[in-house]
């Protein structure tokens, strides 16, 4: 979140938050992934300024995405626990589903907190991020299975 690039066509900046959430869910699993994202959410709501642009609280347009991080971490963690993170193609699908969850919560948040219509929320809160998120998912999908292979190979020593 601290690496934040404002985009003129959307109320939310470009960050590495969703990328991080998907990796956290895959690496920590469903329970620990949810706990880590819930802690992030609760500390930010309590006033820790670590959301994008050093925001805290809940009354800003992109807060719905942050709520979605909790649900996405659970889903990705749950799928990873079932082996969806051991090969590139299933990892892409797992992380794409997690990203869809983040988008769903983000769009709902824009509709409520920024008083946007559904169409406006999708146009401003999803479409500008699709290409970047696809690149981040592909990068994570390529890196994660290799990481598991490295971890498992070291356990045999």
N, CA and C atoms as an extended XYZ file, in Angstrom:
471
Properties=species:S:1:pos:R:3:atomname:S:1:resname:S:1:resid:I:1 pbc="F F F"
N         0.818       -1.197        0.000 N   UNK     1
C         0.000        0.000        0.000 CA  UNK     1
C         0.858        1.255        0.000 C   UNK     1
N         2.061        1.144        0.535 N   UNK     2
C         2.906        2.332        0.624 CA  UNK     2
C         3.485        2.725       -0.729 C   UNK     2
N         3.547        1.792       -1.656 N   UNK     3
C         3.916        2.093       -3.028 CA  UNK     3
C         2.609        2.349       -3.763 C   UNK     3
N         2.289        3.620       -3.938 N   UNK     4
C         0.980        4.006       -4.446 CA  UNK     4
C         1.155        4.968       -5.624 C   UNK     4
N         0.544        4.615       -6.747 N   UNK     5
C         0.611        5.459       -7.942 CA  UNK     5
C        -0.800        5.944       -8.254 C   UNK     5
N        -1.040        7.247       -8.094 N   UNK     6
C        -2.380        7.767       -8.396 CA  UNK     6
C        -2.700        7.646       -9.888 C   UNK     6
N        -3.922        7.308      -10.177 N   UNK     7
C        -4.393        7.237      -11.556 CA  UNK     7
C        -5.455        8.313      -11.741 C   UNK     7
N        -5.359        9.116      -12.770 N   UNK     8
C        -6.318       10.209      -12.940 CA  UNK     8
C        -7.741        9.746      -13.260 C   UNK     8
N        -7.882        8.512      -13.746 N   UNK     9
C        -9.189        8.036      -14.192 CA  UNK     9
C        -9.930        7.212      -13.145 C   UNK     9
N        -9.440        7.162      -11.919 N   UNK    10
C       -10.076        6.317      -10.899 CA  UNK    10
C        -9.867        6.905       -9.510 C   UNK    10
N       -10.797        6.661       -8.587 N   UNK    11
C       -10.636        7.196       -7.232 CA  UNK    11
C        -9.585        6.472       -6.397 C   UNK    11
N        -9.174        5.289       -6.821 N   UNK    12
C        -8.176        4.522       -6.067 CA  UNK    12
C        -6.854        4.481       -6.816 C   UNK    12
N        -5.746        4.436       -6.092 N   UNK    13
C        -4.439        4.389       -6.740 CA  UNK    13
C        -4.053        2.967       -7.141 C   UNK    13
N        -3.025        2.871       -7.935 N   UNK    14
C        -2.434        1.590       -8.289 CA  UNK    14
C        -1.454        1.222       -7.178 C   UNK    14
N        -1.632        0.049       -6.582 N   UNK    15
C        -0.763       -0.408       -5.493 CA  UNK    15
C        -0.433       -1.878       -5.709 C   UNK    15
N         0.360       -2.415       -4.824 N   UNK    16
C         0.658       -3.851       -4.839 CA  UNK    16
C        -0.144       -4.594       -3.766 C   UNK    16
N        -1.188       -3.979       -3.248 N   UNK    17
C        -1.965       -4.601       -2.181 CA  UNK    17
C        -2.600       -5.916       -2.598 C   UNK    17
N        -3.322       -5.938       -3.703 N   UNK    18
C        -3.999       -7.175       -4.113 CA  UNK    18
C        -2.978       -8.274       -4.381 C   UNK    18
N        -1.867       -7.936       -5.013 N   UNK    19
C        -0.785       -8.888       -5.248 CA  UNK    19
C        -0.340       -9.498       -3.924 C   UNK    19
N        -0.135       -8.642       -2.932 N   UNK    20
C         0.318       -9.101       -1.610 CA  UNK    20
C        -0.731       -9.961       -0.925 C   UNK    20
N        -1.977       -9.558       -1.017 N   UNK    21
C        -3.064      -10.320       -0.388 CA  UNK    21
C        -3.136      -11.726       -0.973 C   UNK    21
N        -3.037      -11.835       -2.281 N   UNK    22
C        -3.118      -13.143       -2.925 CA  UNK    22
C        -1.942      -14.024       -2.520 C   UNK    22
N        -0.757      -13.448       -2.436 N   UNK    23
C         0.404      -14.220       -1.994 CA  UNK    23
C         0.293      -14.615       -0.528 C   UNK    23
N        -0.208      -13.716        0.309 N   UNK    24
C        -0.384      -14.029        1.736 CA  UNK    24
C        -1.370      -15.171        1.906 C   UNK    24
N        -2.491      -15.102        1.206 N   UNK    25
C        -3.473      -16.182        1.300 CA  UNK    25
C        -2.890      -17.512        0.870 C   UNK    25
N        -2.156      -17.501       -0.239 N   UNK    26
C        -1.571      -18.746       -0.746 CA  UNK    26
C        -0.504      -19.280        0.199 C   UNK    26
N         0.293      -18.400        0.757 N   UNK    27
C         1.400      -18.842        1.609 CA  UNK    27
C         0.960      -19.227        3.013 C   UNK    27
N        -0.011      -18.515        3.560 N   UNK    28
C        -0.408      -18.749        4.949 CA  UNK    28
C        -1.598      -19.687        5.102 C   UNK    28
N        -2.371      -19.884        4.059 N   UNK    29
C        -3.565      -20.713        4.171 CA  UNK    29
C        -4.760      -19.883        4.607 C   UNK    29
N        -5.905      -20.523        4.675 N   UNK    30
C        -7.163      -19.800        4.897 CA  UNK    30
C        -7.241      -19.124        6.260 C   UNK    30
N        -6.936      -19.817        7.329 N   UNK    31
C        -7.113      -19.247        8.668 CA  UNK    31
C        -6.092      -18.157        8.947 C   UNK    31
N        -4.818      -18.454        8.736 N   UNK    32
C        -3.792      -17.445        9.012 CA  UNK    32
C        -3.861      -16.299        8.009 C   UNK    32
N        -4.256      -16.580        6.771 N   UNK    33
C        -4.432      -15.521        5.782 CA  UNK    33
C        -5.529      -14.556        6.191 C   UNK    33
N        -6.676      -15.100        6.620 N   UNK    34
C        -7.773      -14.251        7.100 CA  UNK    34
C        -7.338      -13.449        8.324 C   UNK    34
N        -6.659      -14.106        9.242 N   UNK    35
C        -6.205      -13.405       10.454 CA  UNK    35
C        -5.269      -12.254       10.121 C   UNK    35
N        -4.344      -12.477        9.199 N   UNK    36
C        -3.405      -11.410        8.852 CA  UNK    36
C        -4.115      -10.249        8.163 C   UNK    36
N        -5.049      -10.535        7.275 N   UNK    37
C        -5.772       -9.462        6.591 CA  UNK    37
C        -6.762       -8.765        7.533 C   UNK    37
N        -7.355       -9.525        8.456 N   UNK    38
C        -8.255       -8.912        9.444 CA  UNK    38
C        -7.473       -7.972       10.361 C   UNK    38
N        -6.274       -8.365       10.753 N   UNK    39
C        -5.431       -7.495       11.566 CA  UNK    39
C        -5.082       -6.225       10.799 C   UNK    39
N        -4.720       -6.365        9.538 N   UNK    40
C        -4.433       -5.215        8.675 CA  UNK    40
C        -5.634       -4.280        8.617 C   UNK    40
N        -6.814       -4.845        8.379 N   UNK    41
C        -8.052       -4.071        8.303 CA  UNK    41
C        -8.359       -3.380        9.623 C   UNK    41
N        -8.356       -4.131       10.712 N   UNK    42
C        -8.730       -3.572       12.016 CA  UNK    42
C        -7.754       -2.507       12.495 C   UNK    42
N        -6.465       -2.730       12.296 N   UNK    43
C        -5.484       -1.720       12.716 CA  UNK    43
C        -5.653       -0.449       11.887 C   UNK    43
N        -5.927       -0.593       10.597 N   UNK    44
C        -6.157        0.578        9.753 CA  UNK    44
C        -7.415        1.329       10.137 C   UNK    44
N        -8.473        0.611       10.449 N   UNK    45
C        -9.717        1.254       10.894 CA  UNK    45
C        -9.488        1.965       12.228 C   UNK    45
N        -8.641        1.387       13.080 N   UNK    46
C        -8.351        1.988       14.389 CA  UNK    46
C        -7.441        3.208       14.284 C   UNK    46
N        -6.858        3.444       13.113 N   UNK    47
C        -6.077        4.659       12.954 CA  UNK    47
C        -4.655        4.497       12.442 C   UNK    47
N        -4.176        3.292       12.276 N   UNK    48
C        -2.828        3.114       11.723 CA  UNK    48
C        -2.883        3.536       10.249 C   UNK    48
N        -2.076        4.521        9.848 N   UNK    49
C        -2.168        5.060        8.479 CA  UNK    49
C        -1.388        4.230        7.462 C   UNK    49
N        -1.790        2.981        7.267 N   UNK    50
C        -1.017        2.135        6.362 CA  UNK    50
C        -1.775        1.674        5.133 C   UNK    50
N        -2.982        2.186        4.948 N   UNK    51
C        -3.655        1.946        3.681 CA  UNK    51
C        -3.012        2.852        2.624 C   UNK    51
N        -3.374        2.686        1.367 N   UNK    52
C        -2.800        3.497        0.291 CA  UNK    52
C        -2.930        4.985        0.617 C   UNK    52
N        -1.920        5.730        0.262 N   UNK    53
C        -1.854        7.171        0.524 CA  UNK    53
C        -1.915        7.497        2.011 C   UNK    53
N        -1.427        6.613        2.845 N   UNK    54
C        -1.387        6.754        4.305 CA  UNK    54
C        -2.770        7.017        4.908 C   UNK    54
N        -3.776        6.427        4.318 N   UNK    55
C        -5.129        6.575        4.843 CA  UNK    55
C        -5.361        5.580        5.973 C   UNK    55
N        -6.314        5.921        6.808 N   UNK    56
C        -6.788        5.010        7.848 CA  UNK    56
C        -8.285        5.255        7.984 C   UNK    56
N        -8.924        4.490        8.855 N   UNK    57
C       -10.372        4.621        9.011 CA  UNK    57
C       -11.097        3.774        7.987 C   UNK    57
N       -12.307        4.206        7.645 N   UNK    58
C       -13.104        3.423        6.694 CA  UNK    58
C       -13.859        4.291        5.696 C   UNK    58
N       -13.884        5.588        5.885 N   UNK    59
C       -14.712        6.468        5.054 CA  UNK    59
C       -13.937        7.013        3.854 C   UNK    59
N       -13.476        6.122        2.999 N   UNK    60
C       -12.841        6.543        1.754 CA  UNK    60
C       -13.230        5.551        0.669 C   UNK    60
N       -13.143        6.003       -0.567 N   UNK    61
C       -13.726        5.260       -1.692 CA  UNK    61
C       -13.208        3.832       -1.827 C   UNK    61
N       -11.940        3.576       -1.549 N   UNK    62
C       -11.398        2.241       -1.801 CA  UNK    62
C       -11.467        1.307       -0.593 C   UNK    62
N       -12.196        1.666        0.434 N   UNK    63
C       -12.278        0.819        1.617 CA  UNK    63
C       -12.903       -0.550        1.326 C   UNK    63
N       -13.832       -0.617        0.384 N   UNK    64
C       -14.456       -1.895        0.038 CA  UNK    64
C       -13.437       -2.924       -0.420 C   UNK    64
N       -12.421       -2.472       -1.127 N   UNK    65
C       -11.369       -3.392       -1.563 CA  UNK    65
C       -10.653       -3.991       -0.360 C   UNK    65
N       -10.411       -3.174        0.639 N   UNK    66
C        -9.701       -3.642        1.832 CA  UNK    66
C       -10.525       -4.699        2.558 C   UNK    66
N       -11.819       -4.512        2.637 N   UNK    67
C       -12.691       -5.540        3.213 CA  UNK    67
C       -12.604       -6.806        2.356 C   UNK    67
N       -12.551       -6.627        1.057 N   UNK    68
C       -12.424       -7.762        0.151 CA  UNK    68
C       -11.123       -8.524        0.323 C   UNK    68
N       -10.085       -7.850        0.835 N   UNK    69
C        -8.811       -8.542        1.069 CA  UNK    69
C        -8.992       -9.701        2.042 C   UNK    69
N        -9.825       -9.508        3.034 N   UNK    70
C       -10.050      -10.558        4.043 CA  UNK    70
C       -10.692      -11.781        3.382 C   UNK    70
N       -11.742      -11.542        2.612 N   UNK    71
C       -12.433      -12.648        1.935 CA  UNK    71
C       -11.530      -13.309        0.898 C   UNK    71
N       -10.773      -12.524        0.145 N   UNK    72
C        -9.892      -13.079       -0.878 CA  UNK    72
C        -8.780      -13.913       -0.257 C   UNK    72
N        -8.222      -13.451        0.863 N   UNK    73
C        -7.166      -14.224        1.539 CA  UNK    73
C        -7.712      -15.580        1.981 C   UNK    73
N        -8.953      -15.582        2.485 N   UNK    74
C        -9.548      -16.862        2.887 CA  UNK    74
C        -9.702      -17.788        1.672 C   UNK    74
N       -10.296      -17.272        0.600 N   UNK    75
C       -10.558      -18.108       -0.574 CA  UNK    75
C        -9.261      -18.649       -1.167 C   UNK    75
N        -8.281      -17.786       -1.371 N   UNK    76
C        -7.013      -18.231       -1.948 CA  UNK    76
C        -6.325      -19.220       -1.008 C   UNK    76
N        -6.361      -18.950        0.275 N   UNK    77
C        -5.774      -19.873        1.245 CA  UNK    77
C        -6.455      -21.220        1.239 C   UNK    77
N        -7.775      -21.209        1.168 N   UNK    78
C        -8.552      -22.456        1.140 CA  UNK    78
C        -8.205      -23.272       -0.104 C   UNK    78
N        -8.132      -22.598       -1.246 N   UNK    79
C        -7.775      -23.296       -2.483 CA  UNK    79
C        -6.329      -23.799       -2.444 C   UNK    79
N        -5.446      -23.010       -1.865 N   UNK    80
C        -4.043      -23.432       -1.748 CA  UNK    80
C        -3.918      -24.662       -0.854 C   UNK    80
N        -4.706      -24.702        0.200 N   UNK    81
C        -4.682      -25.860        1.098 CA  UNK    81
C        -5.103      -27.140        0.379 C   UNK    81
N        -5.813      -26.968       -0.704 N   UNK    82
C        -6.265      -28.115       -1.493 CA  UNK    82
C        -5.372      -28.361       -2.709 C   UNK    82
N        -4.206      -27.704       -2.735 N   UNK    83
C        -3.215      -27.968       -3.765 CA  UNK    83
C        -3.283      -27.117       -5.013 C   UNK    83
N        -4.130      -26.089       -5.037 N   UNK    84
C        -4.270      -25.265       -6.240 CA  UNK    84
C        -3.083      -24.341       -6.477 C   UNK    84
N        -2.127      -24.355       -5.578 N   UNK    85
C        -0.978      -23.460       -5.702 CA  UNK    85
C         0.311      -24.183       -6.067 C   UNK    85
N         0.229      -25.397       -6.511 N   UNK    86
C         1.439      -26.175       -6.772 CA  UNK    86
C         1.866      -26.174       -8.244 C   UNK    86
N         0.974      -25.713       -9.130 N   UNK    87
C         1.297      -25.622      -10.553 CA  UNK    87
C         0.819      -24.269      -11.059 C   UNK    87
N         1.431      -23.812      -12.127 N   UNK    88
C         1.185      -22.454      -12.611 CA  UNK    88
C        -0.272      -22.219      -13.016 C   UNK    88
N        -0.849      -23.081      -13.835 N   UNK    89
C        -2.209      -22.830      -14.344 CA  UNK    89
C        -3.250      -22.803      -13.225 C   UNK    89
N        -3.276      -23.796      -12.318 N   UNK    90
C        -4.239      -23.693      -11.219 CA  UNK    90
C        -3.978      -22.476      -10.316 C   UNK    90
N        -2.721      -22.084      -10.171 N   UNK    91
C        -2.408      -20.906       -9.364 CA  UNK    91
C        -2.984      -19.651      -10.007 C   UNK    91
N        -2.904      -19.556      -11.324 N   UNK    92
C        -3.500      -18.418      -12.030 CA  UNK    92
C        -5.003      -18.372      -11.760 C   UNK    92
N        -5.676      -19.515      -11.883 N   UNK    93
C        -7.117      -19.564      -11.619 CA  UNK    93
C        -7.450      -19.200      -10.190 C   UNK    93
N        -6.686      -19.728       -9.243 N   UNK    94
C        -6.909      -19.457       -7.825 CA  UNK    94
C        -6.775      -17.961       -7.531 C   UNK    94
N        -5.728      -17.363       -8.065 N   UNK    95
C        -5.494      -15.940       -7.796 CA  UNK    95
C        -6.475      -15.051       -8.566 C   UNK    95
N        -6.882      -15.483       -9.744 N   UNK    96
C        -7.898      -14.722      -10.490 CA  UNK    96
C        -9.222      -14.718       -9.720 C   UNK    96
N        -9.597      -15.863       -9.138 N   UNK    97
C       -10.814      -15.903       -8.318 CA  UNK    97
C       -10.694      -14.986       -7.108 C   UNK    97
N        -9.527      -15.002       -6.470 N   UNK    98
C        -9.303      -14.098       -5.344 CA  UNK    98
C        -9.423      -12.645       -5.762 C   UNK    98
N        -8.908      -12.326       -6.937 N   UNK    99
C        -8.992      -10.952       -7.426 CA  UNK    99
C       -10.434      -10.555       -7.728 C   UNK    99
N       -11.216      -11.492       -8.255 N   UNK   100
C       -12.641      -11.220       -8.507 CA  UNK   100
C       -13.348      -10.884       -7.187 C   UNK   100
N       -13.019      -11.601       -6.132 N   UNK   101
C       -13.612      -11.311       -4.815 CA  UNK   101
C       -13.251       -9.893       -4.370 C   UNK   101
N       -12.004       -9.511       -4.548 N   UNK   102
C       -11.588       -8.150       -4.185 CA  UNK   102
C       -12.371       -7.132       -4.998 C   UNK   102
N       -12.530       -7.373       -6.297 N   UNK   103
C       -13.303       -6.473       -7.153 CA  UNK   103
C       -14.760       -6.378       -6.705 C   UNK   103
N       -15.360       -7.506       -6.344 N   UNK   104
C       -16.764       -7.487       -5.910 CA  UNK   104
C       -16.951       -6.588       -4.688 C   UNK   104
N       -16.086       -6.761       -3.700 N   UNK   105
C       -16.174       -5.917       -2.508 CA  UNK   105
C       -15.835       -4.468       -2.840 C   UNK   105
N       -14.860       -4.272       -3.718 N   UNK   106
C       -14.467       -2.915       -4.094 CA  UNK   106
C       -15.575       -2.172       -4.806 C   UNK   106
N       -16.237       -2.841       -5.735 N   UNK   107
C       -17.357       -2.223       -6.453 CA  UNK   107
C       -18.481       -1.883       -5.481 C   UNK   107
N       -18.801       -2.804       -4.576 N   UNK   108
C       -19.847       -2.527       -3.576 CA  UNK   108
C       -19.446       -1.333       -2.717 C   UNK   108
N       -18.187       -1.258       -2.329 N   UNK   109
C       -17.721       -0.127       -1.530 CA  UNK   109
C       -17.826        1.184       -2.275 C   UNK   109
N       -17.472        1.192       -3.548 N   UNK   110
C       -17.594        2.416       -4.347 CA  UNK   110
C       -19.050        2.845       -4.466 C   UNK   110
N       -19.939        1.871       -4.610 N   UNK   111
C       -21.360        2.198       -4.720 CA  UNK   111
C       -21.881        2.823       -3.429 C   UNK   111
N       -21.427        2.313       -2.284 N   UNK   112
C       -21.911        2.812       -0.992 CA  UNK   112
C       -21.150        4.066       -0.552 C   UNK   112
N       -19.822        3.995       -0.547 N   UNK   113
C       -19.021        5.076        0.019 CA  UNK   113
C       -18.808        6.252       -0.928 C   UNK   113
N       -18.840        6.008       -2.230 N   UNK   114
C       -18.643        7.087       -3.196 CA  UNK   114
C       -19.919        7.381       -3.990 C   UNK   114
N       -21.027        6.753       -3.607 N   UNK   115
C       -22.331        6.972       -4.233 CA  UNK   115
C       -22.280        6.828       -5.758 C   UNK   115
N       -21.600        5.786       -6.223 N   UNK   116
C       -21.522        5.525       -7.659 CA  UNK   116
C       -22.579        4.503       -8.051 C   UNK   116
N       -22.976        4.565       -9.307 N   UNK   117
C       -23.829        3.508       -9.842 CA  UNK   117
C       -22.957        2.279      -10.069 C   UNK   117
N       -23.590        1.143      -10.308 N   UNK   118
C       -22.832       -0.082      -10.578 CA  UNK   118
C       -21.911        0.111      -11.779 C   UNK   118
N       -22.438        0.681      -12.847 N   UNK   119
C       -21.650        0.902      -14.056 CA  UNK   119
C       -20.455        1.812      -13.812 C   UNK   119
N       -20.679        2.893      -13.078 N   UNK   120
C       -19.564        3.801      -12.754 CA  UNK   120
C       -18.507        3.086      -11.911 C   UNK   120
N       -18.970        2.310      -10.936 N   UNK   121
C       -18.039        1.607      -10.054 CA  UNK   121
C       -17.183        0.607      -10.831 C   UNK   121
N       -17.774       -0.098      -11.765 N   UNK   122
C       -17.010       -1.045      -12.581 CA  UNK   122
C       -16.062       -0.282      -13.508 C   UNK   122
N       -16.556        0.771      -14.132 N   UNK   123
C       -15.736        1.554      -15.063 CA  UNK   123
C       -14.541        2.190      -14.368 C   UNK   123
N       -14.745        2.712      -13.171 N   UNK   124
C       -13.668        3.411      -12.461 CA  UNK   124
C       -12.881        2.526      -11.500 C   UNK   124
N       -13.519        1.463      -11.011 N   UNK   125
C       -12.883        0.667       -9.971 CA  UNK   125
C       -12.402       -0.709      -10.377 C   UNK   125
N       -12.698       -1.122      -11.604 N   UNK   126
C       -12.246       -2.436      -12.072 CA  UNK   126
C       -11.467       -2.304      -13.385 C   UNK   126
N       -12.077       -1.723      -14.388 N   UNK   127
C       -11.495       -1.705      -15.725 CA  UNK   127
C       -10.072       -1.133      -15.777 C   UNK   127
N        -9.770       -0.026      -15.072 N   UNK   128
C        -8.399        0.506      -15.159 CA  UNK   128
C        -7.335       -0.413      -14.560 C   UNK   128
N        -7.759       -1.395      -13.773 N   UNK   129
C        -6.808       -2.255      -13.059 CA  UNK   129
C        -6.648       -3.646      -13.673 C   UNK   129
N        -7.459       -3.990      -14.649 N   UNK   130
C        -7.465       -5.358      -15.175 CA  UNK   130
C        -6.116       -5.790      -15.747 C   UNK   130
N        -5.506       -4.985      -16.559 N   UNK   131
C        -4.242       -5.381      -17.182 CA  UNK   131
C        -3.146       -5.507      -16.122 C   UNK   131
N        -3.035       -4.530      -15.247 N   UNK   132
C        -2.026       -4.590      -14.192 CA  UNK   132
C        -2.228       -5.777      -13.270 C   UNK   132
N        -3.467       -6.036      -12.895 N   UNK   133
C        -3.740       -7.180      -12.026 CA  UNK   133
C        -3.449       -8.498      -12.734 C   UNK   133
N        -3.729       -8.573      -14.018 N   UNK   134
C        -3.414       -9.794      -14.771 CA  UNK   134
C        -1.901      -10.038      -14.776 C   UNK   134
N        -1.136       -8.985      -14.957 N   UNK   135
C         0.332       -9.124      -14.942 CA  UNK   135
C         0.805       -9.569      -13.562 C   UNK   135
N         0.253       -8.972      -12.513 N   UNK   136
C         0.656       -9.343      -11.147 CA  UNK   136
C         0.273      -10.794      -10.832 C   UNK   136
N        -0.894      -11.223      -11.287 N   UNK   137
C        -1.320      -12.612      -11.063 CA  UNK   137
C        -0.382      -13.571      -11.790 C   UNK   137
N        -0.034      -13.245      -13.022 N   UNK   138
C         0.886      -14.116      -13.773 CA  UNK   138
C         2.245      -14.195      -13.083 C   UNK   138
N         2.738      -13.074      -12.600 N   UNK   139
C         4.021      -13.067      -11.897 CA  UNK   139
C         3.950      -13.925      -10.638 C   UNK   139
N         2.900      -13.737       -9.853 N   UNK   140
C         2.742      -14.524       -8.626 CA  UNK   140
C         2.572      -16.004       -8.949 C   UNK   140
N         1.827      -16.308       -9.992 N   UNK   141
C         1.585      -17.709      -10.361 CA  UNK   141
C         2.865      -18.407      -10.804 C   UNK   141
N         3.745      -17.679      -11.437 N   UNK   142
C         5.018      -18.262      -11.857 CA  UNK   142
C         5.946      -18.440      -10.659 C   UNK   142
N         5.936      -17.496       -9.735 N   UNK   143
C         6.846      -17.544       -8.589 CA  UNK   143
C         6.410      -18.525       -7.502 C   UNK   143
N         5.133      -18.620       -7.222 N   UNK   144
C         4.661      -19.405       -6.085 CA  UNK   144
C         4.960      -20.900       -6.191 C   UNK   144
N         4.642      -21.582       -7.290 N   UNK   145
C         4.960      -23.014       -7.348 CA  UNK   145
C         6.459      -23.298       -7.193 C   UNK   145
N         7.285      -22.435       -7.761 N   UNK   146
C         8.726      -22.601       -7.596 CA  UNK   146
C         9.154      -22.439       -6.153 C   UNK   146
N         8.504      -21.547       -5.456 N   UNK   147
C         8.801      -21.352       -4.037 CA  UNK   147
C         8.455      -22.602       -3.253 C   UNK   147
N         7.297      -23.212       -3.533 N   UNK   148
C         6.917      -24.443       -2.834 CA  UNK   148
C         7.905      -25.563       -3.128 C   UNK   148
N         8.361      -25.659       -4.384 N   UNK   149
C         9.346      -26.694       -4.718 CA  UNK   149
C        10.641      -26.473       -3.947 C   UNK   149
N        11.065      -25.227       -3.839 N   UNK   150
C        12.282      -24.906       -3.098 CA  UNK   150
C        12.119      -25.251       -1.621 C   UNK   150
N        10.995      -24.907       -1.039 N   UNK   151
C        10.742      -25.204        0.372 CA  UNK   151
C        10.727      -26.710        0.593 C   UNK   151
N        10.042      -27.438       -0.251 N   UNK   152
C         9.946      -28.897       -0.101 CA  UNK   152
C        11.297      -29.576       -0.329 C   UNK   152
N        12.108      -29.051       -1.214 N   UNK   153
C        13.420      -29.679       -1.456 CA  UNK   153
C        14.344      -29.486       -0.257 C   UNK   153
N        14.188      -28.407        0.475 N   UNK   154
C        15.026      -28.163        1.647 CA  UNK   154
C        14.609      -28.995        2.842 C   UNK   154
N        13.376      -29.453        2.868 N   UNK   155
C        12.900      -30.273        3.974 CA  UNK   155
C        13.552      -31.654        3.982 C   UNK   155
N        14.046      -32.081        2.824 N   UNK   156
C        14.623      -33.424        2.748 CA  UNK   156
C        16.034      -33.478        3.313 C   UNK   156
N        16.641      -32.326        3.602 N   UNK   157
C        18.010      -32.323        4.137 CA  UNK   157
C        18.038      -32.606        5.608 C   UNK   157
